[in-house]
C-alpha cells in the first residue's frame, strides 16, 4: 500500500524507539521494584531493577571488551533467569543482535540457525553446555563462548574454547555504560520458527517492533507497577511471549521460573501463590496441571485479580471455570506466533457483553481467541483471496499485519508462500471474526481432515474432547484411509482420577457436537502425546506413528 | 545525539503509526461503545463508535468534495462536542492538518495563527461565528467556512462566505472512505501556545507523535473499555490533553461536556455522578468548585475507582483529601504543556511507598508533579547547563525530550531560546527529581521573586496559601520595590463561607513555612484573579495592575 506524505513540519522525527529507552525509563521510575529468580536448587534470588541495570551496563562493557561490535549476532541458550533478563537489555542495548536459541532443537537445526544468522559468540547456561558442544563441528563461524555459572573457570569441563565466565566478565567491567542512540530499525533479536516442514525460518525483530509491542501489551493488558509477573514461558520462545518487556514498561515485579519442567509444577504453584502473582502465561497443559495441584491444596489460594494468559491452543472451559472457582484467577486466551511476536489477541470481556450474555455464553465466548489487539490489521480471506465479512461465521485464512508483525523471513525463499505482496503474514490458520471483534480459529489449514471429500475440523474436535471432564490432553489427526482418503484418529490422555472412562463415553460426548461420520474411527488412550520442541502437538509425528492404522484392518 | 545503525534486516519498517489506524482498530473492537455529547440545551446526545466512524468517513469525503487536499491546513474553532471528536479523525485522516484555534485568543493573535499556519478553511461552531468574523479583515488566505449547526442555511446570519453546513455536507457524502496510508511523520494537528511575551508559537504534532502519546497515556493510566472519560478540558487545548485519543485506543466510553463555563458546574457534576465517570481532567479551580457542589449533595456520590487528572497547577491537599473523603475519587496530579502534548508526569503511588510512608507523607507526595511517564527523557540542569543528580533536592531547569515532545516551533525564531541543540525542550520551570522518579516543580523561572538579592518562590507560597482552608484561589507576584528591588504581593479569593478570614490569619499561616522577610508586604482579598485565555494565572496583568503598589506608599 502506497505511503502518502502529508504536510511535513519535522518538529520531532529523530527520537528513536529503542529498547534502551524502555529500560532506562523503567529504572528511573521503578529502581526499587523487585526481580526474583529461581535458582537451580529451588531457592529464590532477589534483587531490584536498579541492581539489574547496573549489571546490564557491566554486561555491555564486557561484550565490548571481548571484541563484540554493533551489528554482531550473538546466540543465547539459557533458562528463565535474571541473567537471561540482563542479556535481554545489555546485549541488544550495545547494538548487537540477540539470537534466541531453542535449547530443544535437534543439533542439525540448531547448527542451521547458528550458521544462517552468522552467530559469532554463544552465551550459554552451564548445564546446557552439552547442547552447544553437539553442534560445534557443524558451525565454523563460532569464535567464543560465555558461560553463565557460579563456578570457577577451573571447574568447568568442556571442549568449548575460548570460554569466558559471565560473572568474571561482569566483575571486571565498569558499571557505567554510555548506551548508543540506536536507530529504531536496528535488529534487537532474532527468533527462528520451526514449522512442520522445511528449515527453521528467521524472524528478526527490530528495536521499534519490540518497543511498540511492549507498549501495546502493557496498555491492552493494563500491566503496571502493582503487577507481579511470573515468567513461565521459556524466554527463547518469542521473547518469552514479550512479557518481560511489557512488564518493565509498566514497572511490574518480575519472577523468573529458572530451569523447570512439568515435574516442578508443585513448587512453581507454591511460588505463584506465595509471591501473589497477578500475571503469568503458559500453554493449557501447564495450567491444567497447576489446577490439579491447587485442587489438592488444603487452603484454597486467593488469586483475585490474577490474569493468566493461556496460549498455544484453546483453553478448555473446565480449565477456565476451575481456576475461577478455586482461586478467582481469570484465564485469558491469547493467540499468536513467532511471526507476530506472540500476542495478537487477548480474550477480555466488554461491559455490555457481561450484561447481555448468560454465564454459559460468556464461558463460550472466553474460549475464542479474543479481540485482535489495537495496532494490528487483520484480513480473513477465502480461497480466492477475497476478503470475508466480520459476521461471526465466514471462515477463511487469517492474515495479519502491524507495527511488530514481520513481513518477511530473513534471507529465506519460504517468505514467498507465507507473506502477501502487501506484507500481510499468512498465519496458516482458518477462522472468523464477529462484529464485536472476537476472533475464532476454526482450524489449522494444514491440519484439516478431509474425509470422503468433506472436511472435519481437528481443532473443534480437540476442543470438544478437552471439554470432557476426564480428558487431560487430546489430539486429533487425519490418517490415510483406503476408502475415505482420510479418517480421524483421536489420542487421549486421561486425568489421573478418571482412568475408568470408556471410549464409548467419549464417543457419546463427541456425538453431541459432531455428525456420526465425523466421529473418529479409533480413539486411543495413551500416556503421552508427542509434542514438538516448543510444546505444540506434534501431528507430523502422530501421523507417522499411526500411518497404517486404517489400512492394516 | 548521533543515531547509530545496528544490524538491518528490514523485516518490518513500513507500517505507519498514523491516527487512522488508531480509530480503525478502535471501531473494529468496540463498535458498540457509547459516545455522549452535551447539547447547548443541556440534553445529552448518544451514539456509538460505529456511528461516529461512519460520520468521520462522510466528513473525509465532504472535505475532499469541497476541494481540500492532503497537506492543507484547516482551522477548527469548536466546543467539546461529538462533531469536534469526528473532526479529530475525519480531517487529519484524509491528510489535512487540523489547526486547533483557541476561541479565547485576542483577534490579532488569532489572525496571526491563521496566517502563520496558512489556514484555508475554518470549521466553526455556529455560536462562535462572531469570533471568526472579527478576524476576517486580517486573514486574506481564508477561502471558506464550515458551520457546525442544526439550523438551515437560510437561518444563518453571517458575513462569512462561502459557507457550508457541516450536517449538509455529511448528509450528501458517501459513508465509505478509502483512507490514505499516511506517512507517520505527516502533521496531524497544530496547536499554538501563547506565552506571556511574543507571538503565539506553533507546535505541530505528527501522526506518529499523537499515536505514541495515546498509547503511552492508555498504558500508563490503565485506560480501557471499562472506563468512562469525561472530556472537560477544551479540545482546542493540546488536543484536550490527549484524552480523546488515549480513550479510543483503550475503547473507553466518551462524554463531551459541550459549551460550558464555571456556572455549569452543578450540571456537569451531576453528569459526572450519573454517568459513573472514571476518568476526567481539569485545572484545580474546576475540581475545587465541583467539590463544593458535592459537599452540598444530600446523597454522597460513590466515585470509587475514578481518577481525576489535575493539571495547570499543583492541587491543594485539601482538594485531594476532600474528593477522597466525599467520593473515594482520586485526584492525580499531572504536569505538561503544549510542547509536550500535555501529559509528562502522572502522580501515581507505588506499592512500596504506600507501605512505608505515613498518610501525611503520602498526601505530600501526591502534591508533587509525579513520575515522568515512560518514553520521556528528562534532564535537570543548573545555570551552567550541568546536569543535576536526581537526589530530591538539587533544583534546576527542567528539560524534556521524547517521542511526542516537539523539538522546534514551526517557522519561528523563538525556537532558539526554547530548545537545546540536542532537541530538549526547555520548560522554563525549575524543579527537582527524587530517587523514586517523582518530579517537584519549585518555580517558574520567570516567576521567581528576587527580594534584596534573595529568592522567594512564588509557587511554594501559592501552594501554602491554597492549603489554608479559607482560600479558594491565590496568586503571588513580585512587585517593584525601591529598596528591595522586588517584594511579594499576594492576591487571594476567599471561599464563600470563609469571608471572615483576616490578613493576620493568613500571615500566621504563611509564617509556619516561610521566613519573616519572605511574607508578602501586602495581602489583598479580591473577587477574581486575572487569568490568561488558557486559564493560567495572568501574572503579567497582575504586575501591571499593581506596579506602583510599593512605590506609592
Interface residues (C-beta under 8 A of the other chain):
Chain A: X1 X2 X3 X4 X5 X6 X7 X8 X9 X10 X11 X12 X13 X14 X15 X16 X17 X21 X22 X24 X25 X26 X28 X29 X30 X31 X32 X33 X70 X71 X72 X73 X95 X96 X97 X180 X181 X182 X183 X185 X186 X187 X190 X203 X204 X205 X206 X207 X208 X209 X212 X215 X216 X218 X219 X220 X222 X224 X225 X226 X249 X250 X251 X348 X350 X351 X352 X371 X372 X374 X375 X376 X377 X378 X390 X401 X402 X403 X404 X405 X406 X407 X408 X409 X410 X423 X435 X436 X437
Chain B: X1 X2 X3 X4 X5 X6 X7 X8 X9 X10 X11 X12 X13 X14 X15 X16 X17 X21 X22 X24 X25 X26 X28 X29 X30 X31 X32 X33 X70 X71 X72 X73 X95 X96 X97 X180 X181 X182 X183 X185 X186 X187 X190 X203 X204 X205 X206 X207 X208 X209 X212 X215 X216 X218 X219 X220 X222 X224 X225 X226 X249 X250 X251 X348 X350 X351 X352 X371 X372 X374 X375 X376 X377 X378 X390 X401 X402 X403 X404 X405 X406 X407 X408 X409 X410 X423 X435 X436 X437
